Amino acid sequence: MSDPVSGNEIPFRRIHGETALFVISLVLGIVLWLVILFLVASSLPTGLFVLVYVLIVAVIYYGAQAAFTMHVRGNAARLGPDQFPELYERVTTLAGRMGIKRMPVAYLMQAGGALNALASRFLLSNMIVLYSDLMEACGDSDGARDMIIAHELGHVRAGHLRLRWLLLPSLVVPFLGLALSRAREYTCDRIGLSGAGDKEGALLGLSILAVGGKYGPHVSRQALVAQKRDLNTGWMTLGQWFSTHPPLAKRLAALDVSLDPEARSAAGGTLRALSIILGVLVILAGSIFLVARGPVFSLGRLLSFRGQSVTEDSSSAGPAYRIPDTAGEDLAAAFAAIGAVLDKEASSGGSLPDDIDGLYTLWSQKKADEQMPIDPYDGQEIGYERTDDGYKLWSSGPDGASGTDDDITYEGPEH
């Protein structure tokens, strides 16, 4: 099989933004790993919890990687001089043109009709997996086939499979790791284009990923790229942010700008997506506030009213206190009950409370099975003050406001 550009080196150039995203992820990953190490070293209980969590994640991650690697090694055909030599020759030739010094192991595997290929790494070993249905769909197009192979080799050449553990903690930052993944896909598409040596073949490779081998050669690429307009909404933009791969419509346009002569800004979709996120955050914050406020508000009512009875006033926006007809008798009984506790404490040589909180403490000690009386005129607690020769109790009186002329007072102790 001829390769008209077999002696040419495949240029390697990252897409704009990939390096910045990688540096941000790397710095955050290192910082967060240092925080984890600090927690492990500084606090035994917290450190053990973090250490156990990290070990569980490591076991799950490497267990999944080991299971997948085992499946490929045991069920797929490893390419070599005696196993699909023509396909093996394309892999080795393209890897050599990229300057890959350590040749990754390559496999051909069926995947139930899936049109895909991937690059993976387990421990220190890189491998690429070519799905047989995708290779078959490329048919006689060497460019489409080489686009797919070079794209996956590009992940190896660009170092996308290294330092993944170091970057792992940075995934706590929403969308950061996914943005880096999408940028890397664009970079590998560029490498795939150079590896194909033929723009038509490279574009065909992406078209096959979109519609399959039968329809790929006949798809209208310009119409497919025009579908980008349907993605410039808030929810579709969010969908892209949650994806590891860019939409094929955008990948095609990135390789051939002529397919999108009237390229439009995606700023509108971005702003709408940010509005959705802001709205969700506001709703979540409000919900959390209401849930947290419920118990606190109930406790505040308990401490403030201490047993007051309220009735619903249909003419107002909320509950209104209604003064009972027996308020005068109720207040006299309240003064007498509280005064009796205070008088008994004073006569026994005890110390009178300094403030209202001390009064409630004393009452709970002496009358644990009874609720301390409230002011019948406002439903609030009875006013209390310690004086030089005893104490003073007071009520807000009929106007329901303390510190006015109609306040009702009671002084003790009785002698």
Secondary structure as GFF3:
##gff-version 3
##sequence-region A 1 415
A	DSSP	alpha_helix	18	42	.	.	.	ID=ss1
A	DSSP	alpha_helix	44	75	.	.	.	ID=ss2
A	DSSP	beta_strand	77	78	.	.	.	ID=ss3
A	DSSP	alpha_helix	85	98	.	.	.	ID=ss4
A	DSSP	beta_strand	105	109	.	.	.	ID=ss5
A	DSSP	beta_strand	117	122	.	.	.	ID=ss6
A	DSSP	beta_strand	125	131	.	.	.	ID=ss7
A	DSSP	alpha_helix	132	137	.	.	.	ID=ss8
A	DSSP	alpha_helix	142	157	.	.	.	ID=ss9
A	DSSP	alpha_helix	164	167	.	.	.	ID=ss10
A	DSSP	three_ten_helix	168	172	.	.	.	ID=ss11
A	DSSP	alpha_helix	176	196	.	.	.	ID=ss12
A	DSSP	alpha_helix	199	211	.	.	.	ID=ss13
A	DSSP	three_ten_helix	216	218	.	.	.	ID=ss14
A	DSSP	alpha_helix	221	226	.	.	.	ID=ss15
A	DSSP	three_ten_helix	227	231	.	.	.	ID=ss16
A	DSSP	alpha_helix	234	241	.	.	.	ID=ss17
A	DSSP	alpha_helix	248	255	.	.	.	ID=ss18
A	DSSP	three_ten_helix	257	259	.	.	.	ID=ss19
A	DSSP	alpha_helix	267	305	.	.	.	ID=ss20
A	DSSP	beta_strand	311	312	.	.	.	ID=ss21
A	DSSP	beta_strand	319	320	.	.	.	ID=ss22
A	DSSP	alpha_helix	327	347	.	.	.	ID=ss23
A	DSSP	alpha_helix	356	366	.	.	.	ID=ss24
A	DSSP	beta_strand	383	387	.	.	.	ID=ss25
A	DSSP	beta_strand	390	395	.	.	.	ID=ss26
A	DSSP	beta_strand	408	412	.	.	.	ID=ss27
###
